[in-house]
């Protein structure tokens, strides 16, 4: 999400971006971080804009699932070409996310958001004009470039602009909006199924993209970007306008200090010496988010449901839509319990539910059980993913990164996430046809069990801990240091 490619689910809202686009975490300076007053109109405008971007992102991920039911016979697609058309957007995401940090640093967060809105409108619309499958694949690759920019820049814009007291909620809202966008895509597909208008299904997201364009031109850039580019006076003025009650000079000093920390780390440090365990955790967790199969479910659920006995395209899409609604509810449930249960129990519970779902799907295919068992398996898988990975992985990771490696770690995690997403998108449909459903979901079962062990062994519990303690954990090679050591100058990063 990356949810799911962050995407889909992929992944959660706090997606640590490539070098230079650091997400602000607890204890870092952000515009509007002071004061307990009500949210300003600017704060609300940022939240609404980001939520609509999340909806568009989710819609563009989910719309292909319904459209495939009609694209395949219309273009007479082979299994290989179906995978190409589906996965082209993921390959685009990988490239877009890689360059997102450089682009947003060069031209600013606001201008990058304008590019995102224009790109969403243009390439979503062009999908509906595709004369053949290769044109459609190329346009979806270009759409993926835009998505790659958005999954980095939109959460970063929120994190750099939102008041501390609501930043976490706004970022979770972005993730919930993304998941909701996937659900909306399924219901739109169901409404249009009778017309078999896959062109309209894929193109409709151009309309909210134009709304985002109208909104984003009214937004300022972030104080953080202004500070990065030597515009301290302008940054202080923006901080003062966002929240008149805070000490804007002090906030500017804190941002400046945080930026200085960022320049110290290097990507190679993630895999050397005392940071090696942090690097393995970052890259492994990002990869496992996707390789365990969430986007196989997001992209191909209606196809799977039709294969196991639901003959109506509309029925298959509607069932998938309600399954995705259950996923949204699971994310909200995780949001409500995570601060009581802790990060590890919540994440492990979600992955364990995915494992149970895979086991059910293995038996459903092996025994040729009624379609309802397959649907229950997909439901459990979606709920488990959204409760665990989808809600927590990026928040969990952003809390775990040492300051000096925050951007490098985020880049590594996002890259591994999107790479696994691409592998699943290309391989799954061929595996399902060649190996059969029982063996294919058996592979996902093994990967889910491995993920449980990986998280259990390597993931620290960060609930209730200060960032200084978390930094001390990674500096200490993946072990919690003594309280005094955790607060020492060396451990504080």
RAURRA-V503176 format. One record per residue. RES is the residue in three letters. D_FIRST is the distance of its C-alpha to the first C-alpha in Angstrom with 1 decimal. Layout:
[[RES;D_FIRST] [RES;D_FIRST]]
This chain:
[[UNK;0.0] [UNK;4.4] [UNK;1.6] [UNK;2.2] [UNK;4.4] [UNK;3.5] [UNK;2.1] [UNK;2.8] [UNK;3.0] [UNK;1.5] [UNK;3.5] [UNK;6.5] [UNK;8.7] [UNK;11.1] [UNK;9.9] [UNK;13.3] [UNK;14.3] [UNK;16.9] [UNK;20.5] [UNK;22.0] [UNK;19.1] [UNK;19.2] [UNK;17.5] [UNK;20.3] [UNK;20.4] [UNK;23.0] [UNK;26.3] [UNK;25.5] [UNK;26.9] [UNK;25.3] [UNK;26.9] [UNK;28.0] [UNK;27.7] [UNK;31.2] [UNK;32.9] [UNK;32.4] [UNK;33.2] [UNK;31.3] [UNK;28.4] [UNK;29.7] [UNK;29.2] [UNK;27.3] [UNK;24.8] [UNK;24.3] [UNK;24.0] [UNK;21.2] [UNK;19.3] [UNK;19.8] [UNK;18.9] [UNK;15.6] [UNK;14.8] [UNK;15.8] [UNK;13.7] [UNK;10.6] [UNK;12.3] [UNK;12.9] [UNK;9.5] [UNK;8.4] [UNK;11.8] [UNK;11.8] [UNK;8.9] [UNK;10.9] [UNK;14.3] [UNK;14.9] [UNK;15.0] [UNK;18.0] [UNK;19.4] [UNK;19.7] [UNK;22.3] [UNK;24.5] [UNK;23.6] [UNK;24.6] [UNK;28.1] [UNK;28.6] [UNK;28.2] [UNK;29.2] [UNK;26.2] [UNK;26.5] [UNK;23.8] [UNK;23.3] [UNK;23.0] [UNK;20.6] [UNK;18.3] [UNK;19.1] [UNK;18.5] [UNK;15.1] [UNK;13.9] [UNK;15.7] [UNK;12.9] [UNK;10.8] [UNK;14.1] [UNK;14.5] [UNK;11.2] [UNK;12.6] [UNK;16.0] [UNK;15.0] [UNK;13.2] [UNK;16.2] [UNK;18.6] [UNK;17.0] [UNK;18.8] [UNK;22.1] [UNK;21.9] [UNK;21.2] [UNK;23.8] [UNK;26.3] [UNK;26.1] [UNK;24.6] [UNK;21.5] [UNK;23.1] [UNK;24.1] [UNK;20.7] [UNK;19.3] [UNK;22.1] [UNK;21.2] [UNK;17.6] [UNK;19.2] [UNK;21.8] [UNK;19.5] [UNK;17.4] [UNK;20.7] [UNK;22.4] [UNK;20.1] [UNK;18.8] [UNK;22.5] [UNK;23.6] [UNK;21.5] [UNK;24.1] [UNK;26.9] [UNK;26.1] [UNK;29.4] [UNK;28.0] [UNK;25.0] [UNK;25.2] [UNK;25.3] [UNK;22.2] [UNK;20.4] [UNK;21.6] [UNK;20.5] [UNK;17.0] [UNK;17.0] [UNK;18.3] [UNK;15.7] [UNK;13.1] [UNK;15.2] [UNK;14.9] [UNK;11.1] [UNK;11.3] [UNK;13.9] [UNK;12.2] [UNK;9.1] [UNK;12.0] [UNK;14.9] [UNK;13.9] [UNK;13.0] [UNK;15.9] [UNK;18.1] [UNK;17.5] [UNK;18.1] [UNK;21.2] [UNK;22.6] [UNK;22.1] [UNK;24.9] [UNK;24.2] [UNK;25.0] [UNK;22.1] [UNK;19.6] [UNK;17.6] [UNK;17.8] [UNK;16.8] [UNK;13.6] [UNK;12.7] [UNK;13.9] [UNK;11.4] [UNK;8.5] [UNK;10.8] [UNK;11.5] [UNK;8.1] [UNK;8.3] [UNK;11.9] [UNK;11.6] [UNK;10.3] [UNK;13.3] [UNK;15.5] [UNK;14.9] [UNK;16.2] [UNK;19.1] [UNK;20.0] [UNK;20.0] [UNK;22.3] [UNK;24.6] [UNK;25.0] [UNK;25.3] [UNK;29.1] [UNK;29.4] [UNK;27.1] [UNK;26.1] [UNK;22.9] [UNK;23.7] [UNK;23.6] [UNK;20.3] [UNK;18.6] [UNK;20.7] [UNK;20.6] [UNK;17.7] [UNK;20.4] [UNK;22.2] [UNK;19.9] [UNK;19.3] [UNK;23.1] [UNK;23.0] [UNK;20.6] [UNK;23.1] [UNK;25.9] [UNK;24.4] [UNK;23.2] [UNK;26.7] [UNK;28.0] [UNK;26.0] [UNK;27.5] [UNK;25.9] [UNK;25.1] [UNK;28.0] [UNK;26.2] [UNK;26.1] [UNK;29.7] [UNK;30.7] [UNK;29.2] [UNK;31.4] [UNK;34.5] [UNK;34.7] [UNK;35.4] [UNK;37.6] [UNK;35.1] [UNK;32.4] [UNK;34.9] [UNK;35.8] [UNK;32.2] [UNK;31.7] [UNK;34.9] [UNK;33.8] [UNK;30.5] [UNK;32.3] [UNK;36.1] [UNK;36.6] [UNK;35.0] [UNK;36.8] [UNK;35.3] [UNK;37.3] [UNK;36.0] [UNK;32.4] [UNK;33.0] [UNK;34.5] [UNK;31.5] [UNK;29.1] [UNK;31.6] [UNK;31.8] [UNK;28.0] [UNK;27.9] [UNK;30.8] [UNK;28.9] [UNK;26.1] [UNK;28.6] [UNK;29.9] [UNK;27.1] [UNK;26.5] [UNK;23.8] [UNK;26.3] [UNK;26.9] [UNK;23.6] [UNK;25.3] [UNK;28.9] [UNK;31.1] [UNK;30.0] [UNK;26.4] [UNK;25.8] [UNK;24.3] [UNK;21.9] [UNK;20.9] [UNK;20.5] [UNK;18.4] [UNK;16.0] [UNK;15.7] [UNK;15.8] [UNK;13.2] [UNK;10.6] [UNK;11.9] [UNK;12.0] [UNK;8.4] [UNK;8.1] [UNK;11.9] [UNK;12.3] [UNK;11.2] [UNK;8.3] [UNK;8.1] [UNK;11.8] [UNK;11.8] [UNK;9.7] [UNK;11.9] [UNK;15.1] [UNK;15.7] [UNK;18.5] [UNK;20.0] [UNK;20.1] [UNK;21.6] [UNK;24.2] [UNK;25.1] [UNK;26.0] [UNK;28.3] [UNK;27.0] [UNK;29.0] [UNK;27.9] [UNK;25.0] [UNK;24.9] [UNK;24.9] [UNK;22.1] [UNK;19.8] [UNK;21.0] [UNK;20.4] [UNK;16.8] [UNK;16.6] [UNK;18.2] [UNK;16.0] [UNK;12.9] [UNK;15.3] [UNK;15.9] [UNK;12.3] [UNK;12.7] [UNK;16.0] [UNK;14.6] [UNK;12.5] [UNK;15.7] [UNK;17.7] [UNK;15.9] [UNK;16.5] [UNK;20.1] [UNK;20.8] [UNK;19.1] [UNK;22.0] [UNK;24.5] [UNK;23.1] [UNK;21.6] [UNK;18.4] [UNK;19.4] [UNK;20.6] [UNK;17.6] [UNK;15.2] [UNK;17.8] [UNK;18.4] [UNK;14.9] [UNK;15.0] [UNK;18.6] [UNK;17.8] [UNK;15.5] [UNK;18.5] [UNK;20.9] [UNK;18.9] [UNK;19.1] [UNK;22.8] [UNK;23.4] [UNK;22.0] [UNK;24.1] [UNK;27.2] [UNK;26.4] [UNK;26.5] [UNK;29.4] [UNK;31.5] [UNK;30.6] [UNK;30.0] [UNK;29.8] [UNK;26.5] [UNK;26.0] [UNK;25.2] [UNK;22.4] [UNK;21.0] [UNK;21.4] [UNK;19.6] [UNK;16.5] [UNK;16.8] [UNK;17.1] [UNK;14.2] [UNK;11.8] [UNK;13.7] [UNK;13.7] [UNK;10.0] [UNK;9.5] [UNK;12.7] [UNK;12.1] [UNK;9.0] [UNK;6.7] [UNK;9.8] [UNK;11.4] [UNK;10.2] [UNK;10.1] [UNK;13.0] [UNK;14.7] [UNK;14.5] [UNK;15.8] [UNK;18.6] [UNK;19.5] [UNK;20.0] [UNK;23.6] [UNK;24.3] [UNK;25.7] [UNK;22.7] [UNK;19.9] [UNK;19.0] [UNK;19.7] [UNK;17.7] [UNK;14.6] [UNK;15.2] [UNK;15.7] [UNK;12.6] [UNK;10.4] [UNK;12.7] [UNK;12.6] [UNK;8.9] [UNK;9.1] [UNK;12.5] [UNK;11.5] [UNK;9.0] [UNK;12.1] [UNK;14.5] [UNK;13.0] [UNK;13.0] [UNK;16.5] [UNK;18.0] [UNK;17.0] [UNK;19.1] [UNK;22.0] [UNK;21.9] [UNK;21.9] [UNK;25.0] [UNK;26.7] [UNK;26.2] [UNK;25.7] [UNK;23.3] [UNK;24.9] [UNK;24.7] [UNK;21.1] [UNK;19.8] [UNK;22.2] [UNK;20.5] [UNK;17.2] [UNK;19.5] [UNK;21.0] [UNK;17.8] [UNK;16.8] [UNK;20.3] [UNK;20.0] [UNK;16.9] [UNK;19.0] [UNK;21.8] [UNK;19.8] [UNK;18.5] [UNK;21.9] [UNK;23.8] [UNK;21.9] [UNK;19.9] [UNK;22.3] [UNK;22.5] [UNK;22.2] [UNK;23.0] [UNK;26.0] [UNK;26.5] [UNK;27.3] [UNK;25.5] [UNK;28.9] [UNK;28.7] [UNK;25.2] [UNK;26.4] [UNK;29.4] [UNK;27.5] [UNK;26.0] [UNK;29.3] [UNK;31.0] [UNK;29.2] [UNK;26.9] [UNK;29.6] [UNK;30.3] [UNK;33.4] [UNK;36.3] [UNK;35.9] [UNK;38.4] [UNK;36.7] [UNK;33.3] [UNK;35.0] [UNK;37.0] [UNK;36.6] [UNK;35.4] [UNK;32.5] [UNK;31.5] [UNK;30.3]]
